[in-house]
Amino acid sequence: MNRDTDVLVLGGAGVDTIVYVPELPLPYADSYLIHDGIRTRAGQTGDFVSLGLSALGLRTHHLDFLGDDPEGDLVRALHRERGIPLTAIPQPAGTKRAVNLVGPDGRRLSLYDSSRGHPDDRLPEATVRELAERSRHAHVSITQPCDHALPVLRESGVTISTDLHDWDGENPYHEAFAFAADVVFVSAARLTDPERTLRRIAERGRARLVVATAGAEGAHLLADGELTHVPTVTPPAPVVDSNGAGDAFAAAFLYGFLAGEPPLRCARYGAVAGAHACTVPSTQVDPIDREALLARTTGTTPEPEEAAAVTSP
């Protein structure tokens, strides 16, 4: 079958309301004046991964539930403007939404509305199978009900990636994703022992590559049993917002992975893209493109002995 899509992205479509607050945590007060405005824009994790992949030249298709509401219209318009095919399954409960509080240093606190769905929701199996069989790879958001699509994806023969976000290494909900994917991303923010978690994912699942992103401390890459530290990259402009940095890292890493690059080079791509994302306000959409990614990665090539710690996927 013709694989005319590079990456099928499942889940993670929605809108965020961005509020720039004077500090985090935000002390209690009856009211605050928000001088930078309060804005609602399309874009949650699946949207940002799709945008990042598309900006890097990968043919991308996004599949998720959307409501027949103004928020759903924002998501549809974003994909239409960026030329990213979107298959939207009707969601009577409405489009997923969240409120992101962003501090002056770029840190964020996200408040997710968990009422926009139902435990019995399922992406249509026939639709998942048809799109997967046309794709080289599938990136699966951990939003419900994407876990039910994992067996169909495996049967279709695509490689799979997922982002566990701020998993604590214990919550069983994330394990279905962690153990079914070939490439796993996770934030180290809540991990007491990142190496132990990465090795557990690799040992219990099928992952060939496991990455724990650690913000300003860089990232940890586990490939073929070898753990390598990936240093952070200096952002090309002042850091204003960390929203979307993990999604940008995943998109650029997958760009390298699908191009057959060595794992450490993929992680370098991710670090460069994540640094770029931190310079873009949440109210804007400006993923790094392929030309800028390749240019900024020049000069961050690892020393020969460092590169020898990992092998190509």
Backbone as a ProteinNet text record, in pm:
[ID]
protein_1_A
[PRIMARY]
MNRDTDVLVLGGAGVDTIVYVPELPLPYADSYLIHDGIRTRAGQTGDFVSLGLSALGLRTHHLDFLGDDPEGDLVRALHRERGIPLTAIPQPAGTKRAVNLVGPDGRRLSLYDSSRGHPDDRLPEATVRELAERSRHAHVSITQPCDHALPVLRESGVTISTDLHDWDGENPYHEAFAFAADVVFVSAARLTDPERTLRRIAERGRARLVVATAGAEGAHLLADGELTHVPTVTPPAPVVDSNGAGDAFAAAFLYGFLAGEPPLRCARYGAVAGAHACTVPSTQVDPIDREALLARTTGTTPEPEEAAAVTSP
[TERTIARY]
84.1	0	88.3	43.4	118.6	117.4	234.5	246.1	265.6	156.2	165.9	166.1	164.9	175.9	298.2	377.8	494.7	455.2	373.7	337.4	187.5	122.8	-16	-12	-69.8	-74.9	-214.4	-221.3	-350.2	-366	-481.1	-516.7	-448.1	-480.7	-414.2	-457.9	-581.3	-633.3	-717.6	-697.2	-776.2	-732	-781.9	-749	-696.1	-611.7	-557.8	-592.8	-627.1	-640.2	-514	-439.8	-310.3	-325.7	-273.5	-277.6	-135.7	-77.2	55.6	41.6	90.2	73.3	204.4	198	319	418.5	372	462.4	390.9	472.1	422.3	505.2	441.9	297	233.3	108.8	36.8	-24.9	19.9	-38.5	-187.8	-259.9	-402.9	-427.5	-521.8	-569.6	-709.4	-785.7	-922.5	-923.1	-821	-816	-674.4	-644	-517.7	-548.3	-468.9	-475.7	-374.4	-422.3	-336.3	-305.7	-186.8	-154.3	-125.2	-82.8	-51.6	-172.7	-289.6	-410	-431.4	-552.5	-589.5	-639.6	-574	-604.8	-630.4	-726	-754.7	-711.2	-630.7	-583.3	-583.2	-591.6	-587.9	-448.7	-443.7	-314.4	-295.5	-300.4	-257.6	-151.8	-115.3	3.9	1.7	-110.7	-116.2	-109.5	-171.4	-164.9	-21.3	50.1	185.2	282.6	266.1	351.2	324.3	197.8	162.7	223	213.1	269.4	421.1	486.2	630.8	677.4	610.1	644.9	625.9	513.7	483.2	585	625	723	858	885.1	1010.7	999.4	886.3	869.2	810.9	762.6	703.7	554.1	509.8	366.8	292.1	205.1	144.2	-7.6	-70.4	-216.7	-255.7	-354	-394.8	-535.6	-554	-682.6	-720.2	-840.8	-886.9	-1035	-1090.6	-1226.3	-1225.7	-1330.3	-1350.6	-1498.9	-1530.9	-1669.7	-1715.4	-1845.6	-1905	-1925.4	-1815.6	-1818.1	-1710.5	-1707.7	-1606.3	-1463.8	-1440	-1305.6	-1265.5	-1359	-1331.3	-1304.1	-1376.3	-1353.3	-1212.3	-1161.6	-1025	-923.6	-945.6	-853.7	-859.4	-979.6	-993.6	-925.6	-944.3	-884.5	-732	-674.6	-529.1	-473.8	-535.9	-488.5	-507.2	-618	-643.5	-539.8	-508.5	-411.9	-272.1	-239.5	-105.7	-97.7	-209.1	-209.5	-189.6	-237.5	-223.7	-357.5	-368.3	-495.7	-540.3	-669	-726.3	-851.8	-857.4	-979.6	-1039	-1152.4	-1215.7	-1337.7	-1333.8	-1446.5	-1537.8	-1667.9	-1757.6	-1756.2	-1743.7	-1742.4	-1855.2	-1965.9	-2077.9	-2041.7	-1941.9	-1903.1	-1822.8	-1780.9	-1707.5	-1557.5	-1492.4	-1348.7	-1270	-1159.8	-1074.1	-1018.7	-1010.9	-959.9	-883.7	-798.9	-716.6	-686	-646.6	-597.7	-451.6	-363.6	-220.6	-179.9	-135.3	-78.2	71.4	122.7	263.3	331.3	439.6	513.2	615.7	676	775.1	896.9	929.7	1046.5	1013.3	888.2	848.9	790.1	796.3	734.4	583.7	518.6	373.5	306.4	179.1	91.4	-32.6	-62.1	-174.3	-291.1	-409.9	-533.2	-618.9	-637.1	-707.4	-853.1	-942.3	-1084.5	-1108.2	-1126.5	-1139.9	-1282.4	-1371.5	-1511.4	-1538.5	-1438.3	-1460.8	-1438	-1515.4	-1504.4	-1580.2	-1577.1	-1648.7	-1562.2	-1560.4	-1476.3	-1502.7	-1623	-1655.5	-1618.3	-1562.5	-1523.8	-1418.9	-1432.9	-1337.8	-1317.5	-1194.5	-1169.4	-1213.3	-1287.2	-1336.7	-1222.7	-1232.6	-1124.1	-1095.2	-1199.4	-1178.9	-1101.8	-1131.1	-1061.6	-916	-890.4	-753	-673.9	-734.5	-664.5	-633.8	-731.7	-711.1	-599.4	-600.3	-497.7	-361.6	-358.2	-231.3	-167	-246.5	-191.9	-137.9	-169.9	-116.6	2	43.8	144.5	271.2	382.9	509.1	522.2	461.7	481.2	356	332.1	219.7	270.6	234.4	265.7	136	133.6	9.4	12.5	-83.4	-98.2	-157.8	-131.2	-182.4	-324.1	-387.2	-525.5	-617.2	-711.9	-811.2	-895.2	-925.9	-915.8	-808	-694.3	-593.7	-533.7	-538.8	-481.8	-553.9	-682.9	-759.1	-719	-650.2	-606.5	-472	-401.4	-266.2	-260.3	-350.8	-343.7	-362	-450	-471.5	-347	-283	-160.3	-51.8	-39.5	61.6	35.7	-91.6	-126.5	-96.9	-101.4	-81.1	65.7	154.8	296.6	372.1	305.7	375.9	460.3	568.1	637.9	557	572.4	489.1	578.2	538.9	601.3	492.1	530.8	436.7	512.8	441.4	499.4	420.4	487.4	421.7	413.4	470.9	468.5	522.5	453	508.3	467.8	486.9	457.5	545.1	488.6	566.8	637.2	622.8	685.8	605.5	491	411.8	267.3	207.8	67	44.2	-40.8	-58.8	-123.8	-193.3	-258.2	-157	-38.8	60.8	129.1	119.8	198	157.3	28.3	-15.3	56.9	76.7	147.7	297.5	352.1	496.4	546.8	469.9	516.8	479.6	396.9	357.1	436.8	509.3	575.4	719.9	766.5	905.2	995.8	938.7	1010.2	925.3	983.4	909	976	896.4	941.5	873.3	945.5	887.7	962.1	892	957.7	1016.1	1133	1196.7	1145.5	1052.7	1010.3	963.5	893.7	838.6	905.5	1014.2	1082.4	1191.6	1181.7	1283.9	1413.8	1402.5	1520.4	1497.6	1530.2	1504.4	1564.3	1687.9	1750.2	1671.9	1628.8	1552.6	1423.2	1356	1230.6	1255.5	1358.8	1389.3	1421.5	1499.2	1535.8	1414.4	1326.8	1205.4	1116.8	1105.1	1026.8	1085.7	1218	1283.3	1274.3	1286.3	1285.2	1146.1	1043.9	909.3	832	877.2	807	888.4	861.5	928.5	1011.5	1027.4	1095.7	1242.2	1282.1	1422.8	1494.6	1418.1	1472.8	1381.6	1439.2	1362.5	1434.7	1360.3	1419.3	1347.5	1424.4	1368.7	1420.4	1331.4	1371.2	1377.1	1475.9	1497.5	1515.4	1449.2	1452.1	1592.1	1630.3	1760.5	1876	1845.6	1950.5	1971.6	1901.8	1919.1	1823.9	1874.7	1791.4	1876.8	1809	1875.1	1822.5	1912.6	1877.7	1922.7	1828.4	1861.3	1844.7	1954.2	1952.5	2043.8	1989.8	2067.6	2136	2065.8	2117.9	2214.2	2255	2349.3	2274.2	2303.9	2242.1	2339	2292.4	2375.4	2306.5	2384	2330	2338.6	2228.5	2222.6	2221.6	2326.2	2330.8	2225.3	2190.2	2094.5	2156	2071.9	2115.8	2076	2165.6	2134.9	2027.2	1916	1809.7	1861	1805.9	1852.2	1800	1714.3	1654.9	1615.7	1575.2	1535.6	1422	1429	1323.8	1202.7	1086.8	964.1	855.5	866.4	754.8	800.5	770.6	809.1	698.2	581.4	472.5	515.8	492.3	521	664.4	752	892.1	907.3	833.9	841	787.5	679.7	623.2	720.6	787.8	887	1003.9	1048.2	1156.1	1115.4	994	948.6	941.3	887.8	873.2	1009.6	1106.6	1238.7	1312.3	1296.8	1356.8	1301.3	1169.3	1107.8	1150.8	1175.5	1227.8	1358.8	1448.5	1574.3	1556.5	1468.4	1442.9	1394.2	1300.3	1244.7	1341.4	1441.3	1544.7	1659	1650	1753.8	1877.5	1866.1	1980.3	2013.4	2138.6	2173.9	2094.1	2065.6	1983.1	2032.7	2165	2215.7	2192.5	2203.3	2173.5	2025	1938.3	1794.4	1769.5	1839.1	1822.1	1874.7	1982	2033.4	1930.6	1868.7	1761.1	1652.2	1615.5	1512	1550.4	1675.6	1721.5	1717.5	1756.4	1754	1610.3	1520.6	1380.9	1314.3	1345	1288.2	1335	1463.2	1515.8	1447.2	1426.5	1355.9	1215.1	1145.7	1007.3	997.7	1101.1	1098.7	1108.3	1142.9	1152.4	1024.9	925.3	800.4	687.6	621.5	510.3	399.8	329.4	222.3	111.5	98.5	-8.4	26	148.4	190.3	221	220.1	254.4	367.8	488.3	604.5	705.5	673.6	768.7	891.3	1002.1	1125.4	1110.4	1166.9	1160.4	1288.4	1289.4	1401.5	1532.6	1528.4	1650.9	1713.8	1630.8	1683.7	1731.1	1659.4	1698.7	1836.2	1857	1984.9	2097.3	2068.7	2172.1	2212.4	2115.4	2146.7	2206.2	2182.6	2242.3	2389.9	2431	2571.5	2650.9	2755.5	2834.1	2797.3	2685.8	2649.2	2672.9	2745.2	2773.3	2858.5	2823.1	2899.2	3039.1	3128	3261.1	3250.8	3347.1	3339.9	3317.3	3387.1	3370.3	3232.6	3173.3	3038.2	2937.7	2954.5	2861.6	2867.4	2981.2	2994.5	2909.3	2854.7	2774.6	2639.3	2597.4	2467	2481.9	2383.6	2386.1	2259.2	2258.3	2142.1	2022	1895.7	1776.1	1752
-118.4	0	124.5	229.4	352.8	427.4	451.2	526.5	673.6	745	882.7	984.1	936.4	1022.3	979	1075.3	1041.9	1012.4	1100	1083.6	1106.8	1008.3	1021.5	1058.4	1171.7	1216.8	1190	1115.6	1084.2	1163.4	1229.8	1297.3	1430.7	1493.8	1617.8	1740.7	1741.4	1860.6	1940.2	2070.4	2150.8	2295.5	2371.3	2513.1	2543.3	2643.6	2691.2	2838.4	2875.2	3015.4	3054.2	3152	3190.8	3313.2	3301.3	3412.1	3434	3549.9	3583.2	3645.7	3574.1	3616	3674	3756	3820.9	3726.2	3611.8	3513.1	3379.3	3273	3138.5	3080	3020.1	3011.1	3147.8	3157.9	3284.4	3299.6	3397.4	3416.1	3447.9	3408	3436.5	3586.5	3631	3769	3769.3	3869.8	3878.3	3898.8	3969.3	3992.8	4032.9	4015	4058.3	4131.3	4230.9	4295.4	4226.8	4176.1	4105.5	4201.2	4260.5	4367.4	4315.3	4189.6	4134.4	4072.1	4083.9	4029.4	3882.9	3837.5	3697	3649.9	3550.9	3510.8	3360.4	3324.8	3184.4	3155.4	3053.7	3016.2	2865	2819.3	2675.9	2622.8	2499.9	2435.7	2369.4	2235.2	2155.7	2058.5	1960.2	1881	1818	1758.6	1697.1	1799.5	1915.4	2022.4	2070.1	2090.9	2144.3	2044	1915.3	1815.7	1815.2	1822.1	1825.4	1947.1	2063.3	2185.2	2174.6	2119.3	2105.2	2011.3	1898.8	1802.6	1862	1929.5	1988.4	2096.1	2178.6	2284	2226	2101.6	2035.2	1957.4	1970.7	1910.4	1771.8	1721.9	1588.7	1595.6	1502.4	1495.5	1442	1525.2	1497.5	1497.6	1404.2	1396.3	1386.9	1464.7	1469.4	1411.1	1324.8	1259.7	1278.8	1330.9	1344.1	1380.1	1383.2	1432	1584.6	1645.9	1790	1817.9	1920	1958.8	2052.1	2060.8	2157.8	2286.6	2356.1	2472.6	2570.9	2691.9	2789.9	2741	2662.9	2610.6	2512.9	2426	2334.2	2407.8	2518.2	2597.9	2656.5	2696.4	2748.4	2641.4	2519.1	2410	2379	2372.7	2345.2	2453.7	2578.9	2689.4	2683.7	2648.9	2639.3	2535.1	2418.6	2313.8	2354.8	2418.3	2462.2	2565.7	2661.4	2766.2	2709.2	2603.5	2545	2429.8	2396.3	2290.4	2151.4	2128.2	1997.5	1925.4	1812.5	1739.2	1702	1718.8	1691.2	1608	1492.9	1412.8	1434.3	1503	1539	1451.6	1372.6	1289.6	1374.7	1381.8	1466.9	1430.3	1531.5	1512.9	1596.3	1532.8	1606.6	1682.3	1633	1699.1	1826.3	1849.4	1970.6	1948.6	2048.2	2044.7	2058.3	1984.7	1993.1	2134.6	2178.4	2312.1	2314	2416	2430.4	2577.5	2610	2743.7	2729.4	2806.6	2803.5	2933.9	2925.4	3039.6	3040.9	3152.5	3161.1	3270	3232.9	3327.6	3405.9	3508.5	3592.1	3515.6	3403.8	3325.2	3219.7	3218.1	3123.9	2994.5	2971.5	2849.8	2859.5	2742.8	2743.9	2650.3	2677.6	2590.2	2570.4	2444.8	2415.4	2357.4	2409.1	2362.1	2302	2170.2	2100.6	2073.7	2099.6	2070.8	1924.8	1839.7	1695.8	1654.8	1749.8	1715	1700.2	1728.1	1727.6	1589.5	1495.5	1360.1	1265.1	1139.2	1035	910.1	834.7	714	613.5	614.4	518.6	567.6	686.3	737.7	647.4	626.4	546.7	610.8	624.1	662	546.7	572.9	464.1	375.7	246.7	155.1	156.2	161.3	159.6	283.8	397.5	521.2	515.1	467.9	454.9	361.9	248.2	150	206.5	273.3	328.9	432.2	523.8	627.7	568.8	471.2	410.3	335.7	268.7	191.7	281.1	408.5	505.8	583	549.2	627.6	547	618.6	555.4	542.3	635.7	643.2	702.9	669.8	727.3	782.3	906.6	966.7	975.1	913.9	897.7	984.1	1076.4	1155.6	1067.9	1101.6	1019.9	1059.3	1144.6	1181.3	1062.9	1041.8	936.7	975.6	885.1	739.8	679.4	746.9	701	565.2	528.3	398.6	283.2	300.6	193.7	176.6	276.3	266.7	197.2	175.7	119.8	-17.8	-112.5	-243.5	-232.6	-145.1	-127.5	-71.1	23.9	81	-25.1	-110.3	-215.2	-309.6	-344	-435.6	-374.5	-243.1	-176.2	-173.8	-198.1	-203.6	-72.6	33.8	160.3	155.4	231.5	255.6	357.8	355.8	438	516.8	640.6	720.1	777	815.7	878.1	969.1	1064.4	1155.2	1139.5	1093.9	1070.4	1197	1306.3	1436.1	1424	1477	1479.2	1355.4	1240	1113.3	1100.7	1042.1	1021	886.2	809.2	678.5	568	602.8	505.4	493.8	603	602.3	497.7	396.4	288.3	333.2	445.9	492.7	507.1	557.2	586	461.2	350.3	232.6	174.6	180.2	127.2	198.2	327.7	405.1	377.8	379.7	363.2	230.7	125.2	-9	-50.3	31.5	-2.3	73.6	177	264.4	223.3	256	232.4	346.5	466.4	585.1	649.5	671.8	725.4	852.4	957.5	1081.9	1097.3	1152.4	1178.7	1296.6	1378.9	1486.3	1430	1477.8	1432.6	1508.3	1600.3	1691.1	1618.5	1504.8	1435.3	1300.1	1273.8	1145.5	1156.3	1074.3	1074.8	1010.7	917.6	849.5	830	931.7	922.5	798.4	762.4	646.8	518.9	501.9	381.7	374.6	488.5	490.1	461.4	521.6	497.2	350	290.8	150.1	59.8	95.4	15.5	18.4	134.7	144.9	54.9	61.1	-18.8	-168.3	-206.5	-348.3	-410.3	-334.8	-389.4	-368.8	-275	-246.1	-281.5	-212.3	-240.3	-121.2	-20.1	101.7	78	130	129	253	361.4	489	547.6	591.1	653.8	782.2	892	1021.9	1087.7	1135.7	1216.2	1358.6	1451.9	1591.2	1654.5	1741.1	1798.1	1949.2	2015.4	2160.7	2215.6	2308.7	2374.2	2278.5	2158.7	2059.6	1967.5	1992.8	1911.5	1794.2	1677.8	1558.9	1434.9	1323.2	1193.9	1100.3	1039.8	951.7	809.7	715.2	573.6	507	453.6	385.9	265.3	148.9	25	2.6	34.9	9.6	113.6	210.2	313.2	442.6	499.7	625.3	739.4	840.5	953.7	1083	1176.2	1308.3	1396.2	1462.3	1554.8	1695.9	1774.7	1908.4	2001.1	2101.1	2198.5	2285.5	2352.4	2441.4	2584.2	2677.1	2816.9	2868	2918.7	2969.5	3085.2	3102.1	3208.1	3346.6	3353.5	3480.1	3460.8	3566.9	3552.1	3451.3	3376.1	3280.1	3355.3	3329.6	3397.5	3300.4	3173.9	3082.2	2939.4	2848.3	2708.1	2625	2684.9	2610.5	2556.7	2429.1	2369.5	2324.9	2346.1	2307.7	2156.2	2081.2	1935.3	1882.2	1943.4	1902	1932	2047.5	2082.3	1984.5	1946.5	1847.3	1716.7	1670.1	1542.7	1548.9	1658.7	1671	1667.6	1743	1746.8	1614.3	1550.2	1418.3	1320.7	1322.1	1229.8	1260.8	1388	1423.5	1348.7	1351.3	1279.8	1129.3	1079.1	934.5	880.5	950.3	903	922.6	1008.9	1027	927.4	842.3	743.3	798.1	912.7	971.5	892.7	898.5	834.6	897.4	821.4	871.8	1001.3	1015.6	1136.5	1258.1	1241.1	1350.8	1387	1286.6	1313.8	1396.7	1360	1432.7	1575.1	1594.7	1729.7	1812.5	1753.3	1823.9	1865.5	1771.9	1801.4	1916.1	1917.5	2023.5	2159.7	2163.8	2289.5	2338.4	2248.3	2286.5	2329.4	2258.2	2295.3	2432.2	2463.3	2595	2704.7	2678	2775.1	2800	2693.3	2706.7	2795.4	2793.8	2873.9	3023.6	3061.2	3202.6	3254.4	3167.4	3204.2	3215.9	3329.9	3342.4	3241.7	3199.2	3100.4	3149.8	3279.8	3335.1	3330.6	3289.3	3279.7	3134.7	3107.3	2975.2	2993	2949.5	2971.1	2858.8	2736.2	2624.9	2644.2	2587.9	2596.6	2519.5	2573.9	2503.1	2423.1	2344.9	2252.8	2326.6	2435	2509.5	2562.8	2621.3	2675.9	2563.9	2452.7	2340.4	2289.2	2266.9	2213.2	2312.7	2440.6	2543	2555.9	2553.7	2572.2	2446.2	2331.2	2208.3	2200.4	2268.7	2273.5	2335	2265.6	2314.7	2249.8	2173	2101.2	1951.9	1914.6	1773.7	1717.1	1599.4	1543.9	1500.2	1495.9	1442.9	1294.7	1240.2	1100.6	1002.2	1020.7	924.5	934.9	1054.3	1070.4	1003.8	1025.6	968.4	816.8	760.5	614.9	548.5	627.3	570.7	521.7	566.5	526.1	485.7	411.7	366.6	406.8	394	433.9	348.7	410.8	330.9	228.6
0	0	0	-70.4	-80.6	52.6	109.2	233.9	197.9	170.6	124.7	239.2	362.6	480.6	560.3	602.2	683.2	827.3	886.1	1026.7	1045.5	1105.8	1149.9	1297.9	1333.1	1472.3	1526.9	1635.7	1698.1	1827.7	1840.7	1964.3	1983.7	2097.2	2135.2	2059.8	2003.8	1937.2	2036.5	2040.3	2132.8	2132.5	2228.4	2239.1	2378.9	2386.9	2513.9	2531.5	2652.6	2688.7	2764.4	2713	2766.3	2856.6	2979.1	3074.7	3126.8	3097.9	3148.9	3287.1	3387.4	3526.4	3580.4	3685.3	3736	3801.5	3850.7	3908.6	3922.2	3934.3	3962.8	4075.6	4178	4194.1	4216.1	4180.6	4187.7	4326.4	4405	4539.2	4529.6	4632.7	4631.9	4637.5	4555.8	4558	4500.1	4534.5	4483	4331.9	4279.7	4135.5	4094.9	3966	3907.4	3776.8	3745.5	3614.8	3523	3409.3	3313.3	3198.9	3201.5	3106.9	2966.3	2955.4	2823.2	2756.4	2818.5	2758.5	2790.7	2769.7	2785.6	2650	2592.7	2455.3	2446.5	2366.7	2338.1	2194.6	2179.3	2045.5	2030.8	1907.5	1879.6	1908	1958.2	1974.9	2108.4	2109.4	2221.5	2169.4	2247.3	2215.8	2076	2036	1903.7	1792.7	1814.9	1715.5	1698.5	1811.1	1802.9	1741.9	1772.8	1708.1	1557	1518.4	1375.8	1307.5	1371.9	1314.5	1302.1	1405.5	1401.2	1291.6	1277.7	1173.5	1034.5	1016	885.4	849.2	947.7	921.7	880.5	922	886.2	755	688.4	556.8	555.6	669.6	674.5	644	563.6	529.4	651.5	706.1	835.3	825.2	897.9	904.9	1052.3	1093.6	1234.2	1246.8	1347.1	1373.3	1519.4	1544.4	1682.4	1683.3	1803.6	1824.9	1829.3	1771.5	1781.8	1798.1	1874.7	1891.3	1781.2	1765.7	1673.3	1752.2	1778.9	1865.2	1819.3	1873.7	1830.5	1850.5	1957	1980.4	1870.7	1831.2	1722.1	1592.1	1570.3	1449.4	1447.9	1565.4	1572.3	1533.2	1580.4	1547.1	1397.4	1342.6	1199.3	1115.9	1157	1082.5	1087	1203.1	1215.1	1118.3	1113.4	1022.4	876.4	847.6	710.5	666.8	754.5	720.7	700.7	775.1	766.1	667.1	603.9	503.8	559.6	683	747	744.1	675.1	672.9	814	838.4	969.7	952.3	1018.3	1024.5	1163	1168.3	1295.1	1318.6	1425.1	1465.3	1554.2	1525.6	1605.4	1753.9	1837.5	1982.4	2044.3	2081.8	2140.9	2267.7	2342.7	2467.6	2443.1	2320.9	2288.1	2273.6	2219.4	2193.4	2323.3	2332.3	2450.8	2467.2	2592.4	2619.3	2750.9	2764.4	2884	2905.6	3028.3	3063.1	3103.3	3039.7	3071	3137.5	3262.3	3331.1	3303.9	3253.2	3214	3295.9	3365.3	3447.2	3367.9	3427.5	3357.8	3308.8	3375.6	3334.4	3230	3182	3078.3	3129.5	3262.3	3316.2	3304.3	3301.6	3285.2	3383.9	3408.8	3484.2	3399.1	3363.6	3275.1	3353.1	3326.7	3387.7	3276.5	3279	3172	3210.3	3116.3	3134.7	3096.5	3197.1	3171.6	3135.9	3122.8	3094	2945.3	2861.5	2716.5	2657	2704.5	2653.1	2742.4	2704	2778	2779.5	2888.8	2895.2	2783.7	2727.9	2621.8	2482.5	2470.1	2338.7	2274.7	2145	2069.1	1931.8	1889.8	1751	1662.1	1554	1469.4	1418.9	1446.7	1411.9	1262.5	1179.9	1034.7	989.8	1050.8	1015.7	1058.3	1180.7	1228.7	1137.6	1103	1020	881.6	821.7	687	686.7	784.8	789.9	825.1	915	955.2	838.8	759.7	648.4	537.3	544	448.2	505.4	628.5	699.1	725.8	739.6	776.6	927.7	999.8	1143.8	1207.2	1334.3	1409.1	1540.5	1569.3	1699.4	1778.1	1896.1	1972	2097.3	2108.2	2229.7	2338.8	2463.5	2574.1	2614.5	2534.5	2562.3	2532.2	2620.9	2600	2476.8	2381.8	2392.4	2302.3	2288.1	2192.5	2228.2	2356.9	2394.2	2325	2296.8	2230.5	2083.8	2028	1889.1	1874.8	1984.5	1976.7	1909.6	1941.2	1873.7	1722.3	1678	1534.2	1468.1	1534	1480.1	1467.1	1568.7	1564.1	1446.3	1426.5	1317.3	1180.8	1171.4	1042.5	1000.6	1094.9	1062	1076.8	1124.7	1142.9	1269.4	1270.6	1396.3	1475.3	1607.7	1695.4	1791.5	1815.2	1920.6	2009.2	2130	2223.4	2316.7	2375.2	2474.5	2603.3	2708.4	2836.8	2921.1	2872.1	2939.1	3082.4	3182.3	3318.3	3397.5	3340	3408.4	3532	3637.4	3759.7	3761.6	3654.3	3646.7	3712.2	3772.2	3846.1	3797.6	3754.7	3714.5	3604.5	3630.2	3532.4	3402.1	3403.1	3279.6	3166.1	3196.9	3093.5	3039.1	3110.8	3073.1	2937.8	2904.9	2775.1	2661.4	2676.1	2574.4	2580.8	2701.7	2719	2664.8	2684.3	2648	2505.7	2437	2299.8	2194.5	2235.6	2139.5	2112.6	1992.4	1953.6	1999	2008.2	2054.5	2162.6	2279.7	2392.9	2442.7	2458.3	2518.6	2654.1	2750.1	2881.1	2941.8	3017.4	3091.3	3219.7	3255	3379.2	3501.6	3481.4	3588.3	3714	3698	3814.2	3839.1	3771.2	3785.9	3892.8	3995.9	4100.9	4052.9	3958.8	3904.5	3754.1	3670.7	3527.1	3461	3496.4	3432.2	3460.7	3584.4	3618.5	3538.5	3522.7	3446.8	3300.1	3243.1	3102.2	3078.3	3165.8	3147.1	3167.5	3258.2	3279.4	3155.1	3092.4	2969.3	2861.2	2845.7	2741.9	2769.7	2896.7	2931.8	2924.1	2962.4	2966.3	2837.3	2755.2	2631.2	2509.1	2401.2	2275	2227.3	2313.1	2271.6	2238	2122.6	2083.4	2134.7	2148.8	2191.7	2297.9	2409.9	2516.2	2555.3	2562.5	2590.7	2707.1	2804.3	2913.3	2896.1	2867.6	2854.5	2993.2	3013.1	3145.7	3142.4	3048.1	3042.3	3026.3	3115.7	3107	3131.4	3183.1	3207.7	3088.4	2978	2858.7	2854.2	2815.1	2802.6	2824.9	2852.3	2869.4	2761.3	2687.1	2575.7	2606.5	2600.9	2616.4	2481.3	2428.5	2298.7	2304.8	2270.4	2272	2406.1	2513.5	2646.8	2699	2614.9	2656.8	2688.4	2804.8	2844.5	2816.4	2742	2703.4	2744.3	2798.8	2830	2706.4	2675	2561.8	2618.9	2597.1	2656.7	2599	2677.8	2630.9	2522.1	2446	2338.5	2376.1	2356.6	2386.9	2292.8	2343.5	2256.1	2171	2050.3	1960.7	1998.7	2099.6	2144.6	2290.7	2360.2	2500.8	2519	2629.1	2662.4	2714.3	2653.1	2695.3	2737.2	2693.6	2717.2	2690.5	2783.2	2763	2700	2675.5	2612.3	2477.1	2453.8	2324	2304.3	2404.6	2385.9	2373.9	2456.2	2447.5	2316.3	2267.3	2138.5	2024.8	2032.9	1931.1	1934.3	2054.9	2068.6	2001.4	2030	1973.3	1821.5	1767.5	1622.2	1553.5	1606.7	1543.6	1560.5	1676.3	1696.9	1593.1	1572.7	1477.2	1333.8	1304.3	1173.2	1148.5	1247.4	1232.8	1230.3	1316.1	1324	1189.3	1127.5	1000.7	884.6	904.6	802.8	820	925	948.8	1016.7	1082.4	1152.3	1278.9	1325.4	1452.7	1566.3	1670.7	1780.5	1843.1	1860.9	1924	1835.5	1706.3	1614.2	1623.1	1634.2	1650.3	1775.9	1884.3	2009.9	1998.1	1922.6	1900.2	1825.1	1725.4	1655.1	1754.5	1841.6	1939.2	2030	2076.1	2165.4	2096.8	1971.1	1896	1878.3	1840.7	1819.8	1949.7	2058.8	2187.5	2232.4	2210.5	2246.4	2165.9	2037.5	1952.8	2005.9	2044.4	2091	2214.2	2298.2	2421	2393.1	2270	2234.1	2169.4	2154.5	2086.6	2189.2	2200.3	2295	2264.3	2368.5	2351.3	2259.6	2249.4	2166.5	2018.2	1984.6	1845.6	1808.1	1678.7	1626.5	1526.8	1564.1	1478.5	1498.1	1453.7	1470.4	1383	1425.7	1349.2	1217.9	1110.3	982.8	960.8	853.1	830.9	807.5	731.5	702.4	831.3	917.9	1043.3	1135.9	1138.5	1223.5	1185.5	1057.4	1012.5	1033.8	1010.5	1027.1	1173.5	1264.1	1406	1468.2	1406.8	1458.6	1423.1	1315.8	1279.1	1394	1435.1	1546.2	1678.2	1678.4	1801.2	1784.8	1676.7	1652.7	1766.4	1819.4	1930.7	1889.8	1987.7	1963.1	1925.7	1849.5	1803.6	1916.8	2030.5	2138.6	2201.1	2201.8	2255.4	2162.7	2031.8	1936.4	1937.4	1975	1974.4	2080.8	2172.4	2280.7	2233.7	2116.8	2064.4	1919.2	1870.1	1731.6	1661.1	1530.1	1451.3	1482.2	1476.6	1502.9	1395.3
[MASK]
+++++++++++++++++++++++++++++++++++++++++++++++++++++++++++++++++++++++++++++++++++++++++++++++++++++++++++++++++++++++++++++++++++++++++++++++++++++++++++++++++++++++++++++++++++++++++++++++++++++++++++++++++++++++++++++++++++++++++++++++++++++++++++++++++++++++++++++++++++++++++++++++++++++++++++++++++++++++++

